[in-house]
Amino acid sequence: MSERDPLDRYYTPAWAVEALCERHDVAGRRVLEPCAGDGGIASVLRRRGAGVVTGDADSGVSTDHRWDFPALVRELGGAGFKAHFGRFDLVITNPPYSTPTTTAADVIRAALLVAPVVVCLLRTSWLDVVDEREDLLIERFPAWLLSLPRVGYRQPGQVGEVRGSQYPSAWMGWGAGLPRSGAVSKQERDRWLRLGSPQMELL
Ligand SMILES: C[S@@+](CC[C@H](N)C(=O)[O-])C[C@H]1O[C@@H](n2cnc3c(N)ncnc32)[C@H](O)[C@@H]1O
């Protein structure tokens, strides 16, 4: 078993973002991607007409801002962050699940302070009630779920075929105006892949 990447750099394939955007229109919205990695989510959102601001902790990727996002929001507060970076309609990201300094729950807590709607790609096991996120699940359980066929996450520099992760994933959303919960079929996933997602998927 290989060790997990210290920044949790497992990048999202375009098809998963296309499936999200089919159900939740982002055109004309100002969106924050606070853990953007190599920009896979941001580029689909931009193609779909969103204005996107990106950030990441990794000095090896090209984003609008370099930051530890949860730490910065803790320091500035939600109002301070908005005063500095402007108002956002939405946060959309696949956050680091767990690193030595942060967790997906930390990113979600911060995101809820800076935008009225937050959508994150998470392992479905994120819904397990464990100490680290019990407060968040009890007080702010996701309002919306979009379940996905197994996602193949790319690591930096990885090309070619990417196997579906051992972890089932779903988009989870907080806030008002989200669509009905549901699931993406493998047929729909394969249609997006045929239309030119840069990845192949083995399940
Ligand atoms: C699972 S990857 C997903 C990247 C991108 N959102 C995507 O879906 O392709 C998580 C990303 O979070 C970044 N990251 C890790 N810790 C962070 C932090 N404290 N603040 C901001 N970004 C962080 C990593 O460098 C990595 O790019």
The ligand as a Gaussian input file, in Angstrom:
#p B3LYP/6-31G(d) Opt

LIG

0 1
 C       -8.162000      16.013000      -2.901000
 S       -7.129000      17.277000      -3.624000
 C       -8.309000      18.019000      -4.707000
 C       -7.797000      19.116000      -5.573000
 C       -8.870000      19.803000      -6.428000
 N       -9.884000      20.413000      -5.571000
 C       -9.536000      18.794000      -7.330000
 O      -10.626000      18.367000      -6.996000
 O       -8.948000      18.398000      -8.355000
 C       -6.993000      18.375000      -2.223000
 C       -6.233000      19.646000      -2.483000
 O       -6.206000      20.394000      -1.270000
 C       -4.953000      21.052000      -1.167000
 N       -4.750000      21.376000       0.241000
 C       -4.287000      20.587000       1.242000
 N       -4.304000      21.249000       2.400000
 C       -4.786000      22.492000       2.149000
 C       -5.047000      23.643000       2.934000
 N       -4.825000      23.633000       4.263000
 N       -5.537000      24.748000       2.342000
 C       -5.774000      24.770000       0.995000
 N       -5.546000      23.706000       0.189000
 C       -5.079000      22.588000       0.758000
 C       -3.968000      20.054000      -1.755000
 O       -2.760000      20.665000      -2.146000
 C       -4.777000      19.487000      -2.928000
 O       -4.559000      20.224000      -4.096000

